[in-house]
Amino acid sequence: MEDVLRIRDLPNRVGERVSLRAWVARTRSSGKIAFVVLRDGTGYLQCVVPKNEVDEVVWEGVKELTQETSVSVTGEVRADPRSPGGVELGLTGIEIIGGSVDFPITPKEHGTSFLFERRHLWLRSSRQAAIMKVRHEVVQAIRDFFHERDFYLVDTPLLTAAIGEEATTLFETDYFDLGKAYLAQTGQLYLEAAAAALGKVYCFGPTFRAEKSKTRRHLTEFWMVEPEVAWYDSDANMDLQQDFVCYIVERCLERRKPELETLERDTTRLEAVQAPFPRISYSDAVAKLQAEGQNIEWGKDLGAEDETMIATWHDRPVFVYNYPKEAKAFYMKRNPDDPRTVLCNDCLAPEGYGEIIGGSQREDDHDILLSRIREEGLPEDAYGWYLDLRKYGTFVHSGFGLGVERTVAWVCGIPHVREAIAFPRQMHRLRP
């Protein structure tokens, strides 16, 4: 098929006769003039069709149009500051490519369950398309950030014999004659090996948690980006996270303003995301939470309500650092100043979006790491290669993981992460 213009190209074609292909978003007619609004993924275009200026075949074709009919149209591009993109099309020719009878998602209100059962069609709405474009920008910003800072992308396996986080949240499968394999919860352990070879590395892909959670912050399959850096301690790790988050938000404010407007996002909240981010120790955070009436004991991980309250103390993301070791993963470096805790941090987004990053300095002492593996009851043979990293040139290193869906939800200002990915996977949802 020959190349055709996209709607976003039309402001540069005023006065020209053009052709394009698109889908019908909506129509209206007074009997003497019809208006057809088209969409093609790059924008929306209003087509104007006066009955007395087009032949009968065109007029009858316009009358047949229904929501989501796919069409090829021809006409003259005209300037119109009131229209989306500043132009409209004086339509003179139309060809119906694919009809659409009784499209199920109409402009009226629909329930959430109804919409997610038809997610493959719901994605066509202006709101959902705007979210997907913001997600695209977040993903591109992630790749650009690390490319500009000389990180190497390392693809880590999605099938693994080693447990990265909690054994209770693993999806497992039989793996030929080798026993059980697990869908990866993280690529971090493999990245630690790559960091010893390349210095600064990251992986980026789907991860899986069989967590029986129905909260607005959880999915069973989600995307995570995980950098790992040789010679970075916990403080340097937080500095990197801070620069990273600022970069992502700035990119979205700069390049996705129309989409954020479609989503009615209060961008002043995002404009406040500037370095430096506040930092508060876990112990100080717990003391302050207790003083404000929260029912939390020292030693327990922070819950969603705790994270939300901490976030209200600031107008930008906040770091909570040095959690109790019992609340965190086995690979985190013990804190030499307080052996009860480990050198780690969570980065909490404002406005109630909670943790978007979890990071830590990794335990680089072979014997201590081995004892932690034994304490957790993990199979030592599965971690032999991981322990080797501490036997052959151990080194200080740190890293973190940023959840893409939580970040997209925060940037977009949407209430649930399930809208931040095209086809969400949850406990009760495996299709479409």
C-alpha positions as a Python dict, from the first residue, in 0.01 Angstrom:
ca = {
    (1, 'M'): (0, 0, 0),
    (2, 'E'): (126, 346, -82),
    (3, 'D'): (235, 576, 199),
    (4, 'V'): (-32, 814, 324),
    (5, 'L'): (-18, 1110, 556),
    (6, 'R'): (-88, 1093, 926),
    (7, 'I'): (-309, 1344, 1101),
    (8, 'R'): (-13, 1499, 1280),
    (9, 'D'): (139, 1586, 940),
    (10, 'L'): (-155, 1798, 825),
    (11, 'P'): (-68, 2138, 982),
    (12, 'N'): (217, 2153, 730),
    (13, 'R'): (-17, 2078, 438),
    (14, 'V'): (-269, 2363, 458),
    (15, 'G'): (-416, 2431, 115),
    (16, 'E'): (-315, 2091, -21),
    (17, 'R'): (-534, 1801, -130),
    (18, 'V'): (-440, 1492, 75),
    (19, 'S'): (-546, 1136, 149),
    (20, 'L'): (-527, 951, 480),
    (21, 'R'): (-660, 642, 651),
    (22, 'A'): (-819, 649, 994),
    (23, 'W'): (-1105, 536, 1217),
    (24, 'V'): (-1427, 722, 1286),
    (25, 'A'): (-1443, 856, 1640),
    (26, 'R'): (-1782, 1024, 1610),
    (27, 'T'): (-2018, 1190, 1362),
    (28, 'R'): (-2295, 1447, 1361),
    (29, 'S'): (-2514, 1595, 1090),
    (30, 'S'): (-2770, 1874, 1051),
    (31, 'G'): (-2903, 1733, 726),
    (32, 'K'): (-2723, 1993, 518),
    (33, 'I'): (-2374, 1955, 660),
    (34, 'A'): (-2202, 1664, 828),
    (35, 'F'): (-1902, 1653, 1059),
    (36, 'V'): (-1686, 1345, 1093),
    (37, 'V'): (-1410, 1326, 1355),
    (38, 'L'): (-1135, 1081, 1265),
    (39, 'R'): (-847, 941, 1469),
    (40, 'D'): (-536, 758, 1355),
    (41, 'G'): (-318, 726, 1663),
    (42, 'T'): (-135, 1053, 1600),
    (43, 'G'): (-428, 1286, 1659),
    (44, 'Y'): (-787, 1377, 1584),
    (45, 'L'): (-916, 1547, 1270),
    (46, 'Q'): (-1253, 1703, 1199),
    (47, 'C'): (-1379, 1655, 844),
    (48, 'V'): (-1644, 1895, 714),
    (49, 'V'): (-1889, 1766, 451),
    (50, 'P'): (-2142, 2020, 310),
    (51, 'K'): (-2413, 1824, 124),
    (52, 'N'): (-2429, 2067, -167),
    (53, 'E'): (-2053, 2055, -225),
    (54, 'V'): (-2000, 1678, -260),
    (55, 'D'): (-2149, 1423, -494),
    (56, 'E'): (-2431, 1197, -375),
    (57, 'V'): (-2207, 891, -341),
    (58, 'V'): (-1983, 1072, -92),
    (59, 'W'): (-2279, 1210, 103),
    (60, 'E'): (-2442, 867, 128),
    (61, 'G'): (-2109, 716, 232),
    (62, 'V'): (-2077, 968, 514),
    (63, 'K'): (-2432, 888, 631),
    (64, 'E'): (-2332, 520, 666),
    (65, 'L'): (-2041, 591, 901),
    (66, 'T'): (-2056, 449, 1250),
    (67, 'Q'): (-1818, 461, 1547),
    (68, 'E'): (-1485, 285, 1468),
    (69, 'T'): (-1552, 235, 1098),
    (70, 'S'): (-1215, 239, 921),
    (71, 'V'): (-1200, 469, 620),
    (72, 'S'): (-979, 623, 356),
    (73, 'V'): (-1062, 990, 298),
    (74, 'T'): (-952, 1260, 58),
    (75, 'G'): (-992, 1635, 88),
    (76, 'E'): (-836, 1978, 122),
    (77, 'V'): (-655, 2073, 442),
    (78, 'R'): (-785, 2403, 580),
    (79, 'A'): (-662, 2610, 873),
    (80, 'D'): (-906, 2626, 1164),
    (81, 'P'): (-773, 2732, 1504),
    (82, 'R'): (-1082, 2588, 1675),
    (83, 'S'): (-1011, 2236, 1556),
    (84, 'P'): (-771, 1982, 1708),
    (85, 'G'): (-426, 2045, 1563),
    (86, 'G'): (-540, 2376, 1414),
    (87, 'V'): (-667, 2224, 1087),
    (88, 'E'): (-974, 2056, 942),
    (89, 'L'): (-1038, 1862, 624),
    (90, 'G'): (-1284, 1964, 356),
    (91, 'L'): (-1380, 1609, 271),
    (92, 'T'): (-1443, 1534, -97),
    (93, 'G'): (-1390, 1158, -116),
    (94, 'I'): (-1440, 861, 115),
    (95, 'E'): (-1397, 485, 98),
    (96, 'I'): (-1520, 257, 373),
    (97, 'I'): (-1252, -5, 442),
    (98, 'G'): (-1399, -187, 739),
    (99, 'G'): (-1745, -146, 883),
    (100, 'S'): (-1822, -133, 1254),
    (101, 'V'): (-2164, -244, 1373),
    (102, 'D'): (-2272, -176, 1732),
    (103, 'F'): (-1929, -94, 1873),
    (104, 'P'): (-1971, -196, 2238),
    (105, 'I'): (-1793, 96, 2406),
    (106, 'T'): (-2009, 402, 2353),
    (107, 'P'): (-1964, 753, 2496),
    (108, 'K'): (-2190, 663, 2790),
    (109, 'E'): (-2050, 546, 3125),
    (110, 'H'): (-1939, 184, 3152),
    (111, 'G'): (-1832, -19, 3452),
    (112, 'T'): (-1467, -107, 3507),
    (113, 'S'): (-1527, -480, 3467),
    (114, 'F'): (-1710, -422, 3138),
    (115, 'L'): (-1423, -211, 3004),
    (116, 'F'): (-1145, -450, 3103),
    (117, 'E'): (-1328, -742, 2947),
    (118, 'R'): (-1311, -536, 2628),
    (119, 'R'): (-965, -397, 2687),
    (120, 'H'): (-867, -472, 2326),
    (121, 'L'): (-1128, -217, 2218),
    (122, 'W'): (-1107, 20, 2514),
    (123, 'L'): (-748, 103, 2419),
    (124, 'R'): (-891, 306, 2129),
    (125, 'S'): (-1038, 569, 2363),
    (126, 'S'): (-862, 903, 2390),
    (127, 'R'): (-786, 856, 2759),
    (128, 'Q'): (-636, 511, 2722),
    (129, 'A'): (-437, 616, 2416),
    (130, 'A'): (-300, 912, 2614),
    (131, 'I'): (-186, 678, 2893),
    (132, 'M'): (-14, 449, 2642),
    (133, 'K'): (169, 746, 2489),
    (134, 'V'): (289, 860, 2830),
    (135, 'R'): (405, 504, 2897),
    (136, 'H'): (593, 508, 2568),
    (137, 'E'): (766, 830, 2676),
    (138, 'V'): (856, 687, 3016),
    (139, 'V'): (1008, 378, 2849),
    (140, 'Q'): (1202, 585, 2597),
    (141, 'A'): (1326, 816, 2872),
    (142, 'I'): (1448, 513, 3067),
    (143, 'R'): (1648, 387, 2772),
    (144, 'D'): (1787, 731, 2690),
    (145, 'F'): (1888, 801, 3049),
    (146, 'F'): (2105, 493, 3073),
    (147, 'H'): (2239, 521, 2720),
    (148, 'E'): (2352, 878, 2786),
    (149, 'R'): (2532, 764, 3102),
    (150, 'D'): (2720, 477, 2937),
    (151, 'F'): (2525, 190, 3090),
    (152, 'Y'): (2514, -139, 2903),
    (153, 'L'): (2187, -324, 2852),
    (154, 'V'): (2211, -686, 2968),
    (155, 'D'): (1916, -917, 2901),
    (156, 'T'): (1859, -1144, 3199),
    (157, 'P'): (1662, -1473, 3193),
    (158, 'L'): (1293, -1494, 3266),
    (159, 'L'): (1329, -1859, 3366),
    (160, 'T'): (1552, -1912, 3666),
    (161, 'A'): (1637, -2162, 3939),
    (162, 'A'): (1720, -1889, 4191),
    (163, 'I'): (1472, -1699, 4404),
    (164, 'G'): (1529, -1324, 4384),
    (165, 'E'): (1273, -1199, 4635),
    (166, 'E'): (1019, -1407, 4830),
    (167, 'A'): (961, -1778, 4774),
    (168, 'T'): (590, -1731, 4848),
    (169, 'T'): (540, -1511, 4540),
    (170, 'L'): (694, -1735, 4276),
    (171, 'F'): (529, -1872, 3964),
    (172, 'E'): (682, -2214, 3909),
    (173, 'T'): (689, -2462, 3625),
    (174, 'D'): (849, -2797, 3549),
    (175, 'Y'): (1172, -2756, 3356),
    (176, 'F'): (1246, -3076, 3163),
    (177, 'D'): (1461, -3308, 3378),
    (178, 'L'): (1612, -3030, 3589),
    (179, 'G'): (1328, -2988, 3836),
    (180, 'K'): (1147, -2664, 3905),
    (181, 'A'): (1204, -2335, 3728),
    (182, 'Y'): (1055, -2002, 3829),
    (183, 'L'): (939, -1698, 3639),
    (184, 'A'): (1182, -1423, 3732),
    (185, 'Q'): (1092, -1181, 4007),
    (186, 'T'): (1401, -976, 3925),
    (187, 'G'): (1705, -980, 3701),
    (188, 'Q'): (1922, -835, 3975),
    (189, 'L'): (2128, -1138, 4069),
    (190, 'Y'): (2242, -1183, 3710),
    (191, 'L'): (2310, -812, 3676),
    (192, 'E'): (2552, -830, 3969),
    (193, 'A'): (2759, -1073, 3764),
    (194, 'A'): (2738, -844, 3461),
    (195, 'A'): (2841, -541, 3668),
    (196, 'A'): (3168, -717, 3750),
    (197, 'A'): (3231, -745, 3377),
    (198, 'L'): (3097, -412, 3246),
    (199, 'G'): (3081, -177, 3543),
    (200, 'K'): (2744, -9, 3477),
    (201, 'V'): (2459, -227, 3350),
    (202, 'Y'): (2081, -250, 3345),
    (203, 'C'): (1808, -490, 3241),
    (204, 'F'): (1459, -397, 3131),
    (205, 'G'): (1170, -633, 3088),
    (206, 'P'): (873, -813, 3243),
    (207, 'T'): (886, -960, 3591),
    (208, 'F'): (639, -1182, 3773),
    (209, 'R'): (505, -1195, 4128),
    (210, 'A'): (248, -1453, 4236),
    (211, 'E'): (134, -1217, 4508),
    (212, 'K'): (-230, -1259, 4604),
    (213, 'S'): (-291, -888, 4619),
    (214, 'K'): (-584, -692, 4479),
    (215, 'T'): (-457, -344, 4562),
    (216, 'R'): (-438, -63, 4309),
    (217, 'R'): (-57, -88, 4316),
    (218, 'H'): (-14, -454, 4221),
    (219, 'L'): (-3, -663, 3906),
    (220, 'T'): (114, -1022, 3865),
    (221, 'E'): (311, -932, 3552),
    (222, 'F'): (477, -593, 3534),
    (223, 'W'): (774, -422, 3374),
    (224, 'M'): (1078, -323, 3573),
    (225, 'V'): (1406, -154, 3491),
    (226, 'E'): (1700, -253, 3709),
    (227, 'P'): (2042, -85, 3697),
    (228, 'E'): (2343, -227, 3882),
    (229, 'V'): (2660, -24, 3934),
    (230, 'A'): (3005, -133, 4048),
    (231, 'W'): (3163, 83, 4319),
    (232, 'Y'): (2837, 257, 4413),
    (233, 'D'): (2742, 255, 4781),
    (234, 'S'): (2391, 317, 4912),
    (235, 'D'): (2423, 697, 4905),
    (236, 'A'): (2546, 701, 4545),
    (237, 'N'): (2262, 463, 4460),
    (238, 'M'): (2005, 711, 4592),
    (239, 'D'): (2171, 994, 4399),
    (240, 'L'): (2130, 793, 4079),
    (241, 'Q'): (1766, 719, 4156),
    (242, 'Q'): (1700, 1087, 4217),
    (243, 'D'): (1852, 1191, 3884),
    (244, 'F'): (1661, 911, 3711),
    (245, 'V'): (1318, 1006, 3843),
    (246, 'C'): (1373, 1375, 3768),
    (247, 'Y'): (1478, 1287, 3412),
    (248, 'I'): (1166, 1077, 3348),
    (249, 'V'): (926, 1338, 3484),
    (250, 'E'): (1094, 1622, 3299),
    (251, 'R'): (1073, 1430, 2971),
    (252, 'C'): (701, 1366, 3014),
    (253, 'L'): (632, 1729, 3100),
    (254, 'E'): (829, 1840, 2797),
    (255, 'R'): (703, 1594, 2536),
    (256, 'R'): (362, 1469, 2655),
    (257, 'K'): (183, 1788, 2750),
    (258, 'P'): (-121, 1720, 2523),
    (259, 'E'): (-165, 1372, 2671),
    (260, 'L'): (-137, 1502, 3027),
    (261, 'E'): (-401, 1763, 2939),
    (262, 'T'): (-627, 1488, 2804),
    (263, 'L'): (-583, 1308, 3136),
    (264, 'E'): (-654, 1634, 3323),
    (265, 'R'): (-330, 1585, 3514),
    (266, 'D'): (-234, 1862, 3757),
    (267, 'T'): (114, 1915, 3618),
    (268, 'T'): (212, 2157, 3893),
    (269, 'R'): (253, 1849, 4112),
    (270, 'L'): (498, 1703, 3863),
    (271, 'E'): (683, 2032, 3820),
    (272, 'A'): (767, 2014, 4192),
    (273, 'V'): (972, 1699, 4129),
    (274, 'Q'): (1314, 1858, 4166),
    (275, 'A'): (1635, 1748, 4335),
    (276, 'P'): (1719, 1706, 4614),
    (277, 'F'): (1466, 1453, 4740),
    (278, 'P'): (1421, 1437, 5118),
    (279, 'R'): (1576, 1138, 5296),
    (280, 'I'): (1449, 989, 5621),
    (281, 'S'): (1567, 674, 5795),
    (282, 'Y'): (1322, 393, 5853),
    (283, 'S'): (1362, 433, 6229),
    (284, 'D'): (1287, 806, 6219),
    (285, 'A'): (994, 746, 5985),
    (286, 'V'): (844, 487, 6220),
    (287, 'A'): (884, 721, 6519),
    (288, 'K'): (710, 1002, 6332),
    (289, 'L'): (434, 772, 6210),
    (290, 'Q'): (373, 651, 6563),
    (291, 'A'): (358, 1011, 6682),
    (292, 'E'): (90, 1076, 6421),
    (293, 'G'): (-117, 780, 6537),
    (294, 'Q'): (-19, 511, 6289),
    (295, 'N'): (-28, 155, 6422),
    (296, 'I'): (317, 36, 6317),
    (297, 'E'): (589, -143, 6508),
    (298, 'W'): (961, -107, 6448),
    (299, 'G'): (1074, -409, 6246),
    (300, 'K'): (767, -433, 6025),
    (301, 'D'): (771, -326, 5662),
    (302, 'L'): (583, -8, 5580),
    (303, 'G'): (228, -56, 5458),
    (304, 'A'): (46, 143, 5191),
    (305, 'E'): (-110, 377, 5448),
    (306, 'D'): (229, 438, 5609),
    (307, 'E'): (388, 520, 5273),
    (308, 'T'): (103, 753, 5184),
    (309, 'M'): (137, 942, 5510),
    (310, 'I'): (514, 977, 5471),
    (311, 'A'): (462, 1114, 5121),
    (312, 'T'): (231, 1387, 5255),
    (313, 'W'): (521, 1534, 5448),
    (314, 'H'): (682, 1648, 5122),
    (315, 'D'): (589, 1784, 4776),
    (316, 'R'): (824, 1551, 4589),
    (317, 'P'): (945, 1191, 4613),
    (318, 'V'): (1108, 1091, 4940),
    (319, 'F'): (1366, 827, 5026),
    (320, 'V'): (1313, 601, 5326),
    (321, 'Y'): (1638, 419, 5396),
    (322, 'N'): (1794, 148, 5614),
    (323, 'Y'): (1505, -87, 5684),
    (324, 'P'): (1526, -380, 5930),
    (325, 'K'): (1692, -680, 5768),
    (326, 'E'): (1393, -904, 5847),
    (327, 'A'): (1175, -685, 5627),
    (328, 'K'): (1404, -700, 5326),
    (329, 'A'): (1572, -945, 5090),
    (330, 'F'): (1867, -1164, 5185),
    (331, 'Y'): (2115, -999, 4946),
    (332, 'M'): (2111, -653, 5105),
    (333, 'K'): (2427, -526, 5277),
    (334, 'R'): (2415, -519, 5655),
    (335, 'N'): (2445, -174, 5805),
    (336, 'P'): (2777, -153, 5995),
    (337, 'D'): (2635, 121, 6218),
    (338, 'D'): (2324, -78, 6313),
    (339, 'P'): (2335, -456, 6248),
    (340, 'R'): (1958, -473, 6286),
    (341, 'T'): (1922, -290, 5955),
    (342, 'V'): (2046, -314, 5597),
    (343, 'L'): (2173, -47, 5356),
    (344, 'C'): (1867, -8, 5138),
    (345, 'N'): (1604, 243, 5038),
    (346, 'D'): (1257, 282, 4896),
    (347, 'C'): (1168, 586, 4686),
    (348, 'L'): (809, 689, 4759),
    (349, 'A'): (616, 894, 4505),
    (350, 'P'): (391, 1173, 4630),
    (351, 'E'): (11, 1189, 4604),
    (352, 'G'): (-41, 844, 4751),
    (353, 'Y'): (133, 643, 4477),
    (354, 'G'): (371, 472, 4718),
    (355, 'E'): (693, 292, 4637),
    (356, 'I'): (813, 331, 4279),
    (357, 'I'): (1173, 223, 4347),
    (358, 'G'): (1335, -28, 4578),
    (359, 'G'): (1713, -34, 4596),
    (360, 'S'): (2006, -140, 4808),
    (361, 'Q'): (2376, -184, 4844),
    (362, 'R'): (2445, -554, 4796),
    (363, 'E'): (2614, -778, 5051),
    (364, 'D'): (2968, -824, 4923),
    (365, 'D'): (3099, -1047, 5203),
    (366, 'H'): (3087, -1415, 5102),
    (367, 'D'): (3040, -1561, 5448),
    (368, 'I'): (2774, -1315, 5555),
    (369, 'L'): (2581, -1371, 5231),
    (370, 'L'): (2602, -1747, 5275),
    (371, 'S'): (2468, -1719, 5629),
    (372, 'R'): (2176, -1506, 5506),
    (373, 'I'): (2093, -1762, 5237),
    (374, 'R'): (2088, -2031, 5507),
    (375, 'E'): (1878, -1816, 5740),
    (376, 'E'): (1618, -1779, 5465),
    (377, 'G'): (1619, -2154, 5400),
    (378, 'L'): (1713, -2107, 5035),
    (379, 'P'): (1874, -2390, 4835),
    (380, 'E'): (2250, -2327, 4848),
    (381, 'D'): (2319, -2513, 4525),
    (382, 'A'): (2101, -2267, 4331),
    (383, 'Y'): (2317, -1979, 4454),
    (384, 'G'): (2663, -2128, 4405),
    (385, 'W'): (2731, -1906, 4105),
    (386, 'Y'): (2601, -1601, 4295),
    (387, 'L'): (2835, -1671, 4586),
    (388, 'D'): (3124, -1701, 4338),
    (389, 'L'): (3094, -1327, 4276),
    (390, 'R'): (3213, -1278, 4635),
    (391, 'K'): (3499, -1527, 4596),
    (392, 'Y'): (3661, -1387, 4285),
    (393, 'G'): (3718, -1015, 4325),
    (394, 'T'): (3431, -904, 4547),
    (395, 'F'): (3342, -538, 4520),
    (396, 'V'): (3107, -273, 4657),
    (397, 'H'): (2803, -246, 4433),
    (398, 'S'): (2445, -124, 4442),
    (399, 'G'): (2135, -120, 4231),
    (400, 'F'): (1761, -69, 4227),
    (401, 'G'): (1442, -155, 4046),
    (402, 'L'): (1183, 93, 3918),
    (403, 'G'): (833, -33, 3844),
    (404, 'V'): (716, 107, 3511),
    (405, 'E'): (342, 75, 3576),
    (406, 'R'): (357, 250, 3913),
    (407, 'T'): (565, 527, 3760),
    (408, 'V'): (328, 568, 3465),
    (409, 'A'): (26, 572, 3697),
    (410, 'W'): (188, 845, 3906),
    (411, 'V'): (291, 1059, 3609),
    (412, 'C'): (-57, 1024, 3454),
    (413, 'G'): (-236, 1077, 3784),
    (414, 'I'): (-452, 766, 3735),
    (415, 'P'): (-578, 573, 4038),
    (416, 'H'): (-481, 215, 3944),
    (417, 'V'): (-178, 55, 3779),
    (418, 'R'): (-400, -172, 3569),
    (419, 'E'): (-457, 114, 3324),
    (420, 'A'): (-82, 177, 3295),
    (421, 'I'): (-19, -134, 3082),
    (422, 'A'): (-199, -237, 2764),
    (423, 'F'): (-314, -580, 2884),
    (424, 'P'): (-292, -610, 3265),
    (425, 'R'): (-248, -942, 3440),
    (426, 'Q'): (-406, -970, 3783),
    (427, 'M'): (-520, -1253, 4012),
    (428, 'H'): (-862, -1258, 3845),
    (429, 'R'): (-764, -1147, 3495),
    (430, 'L'): (-581, -1348, 3226),
    (431, 'R'): (-761, -1224, 2915),
    (432, 'P'): (-779, -1054, 2673),
}
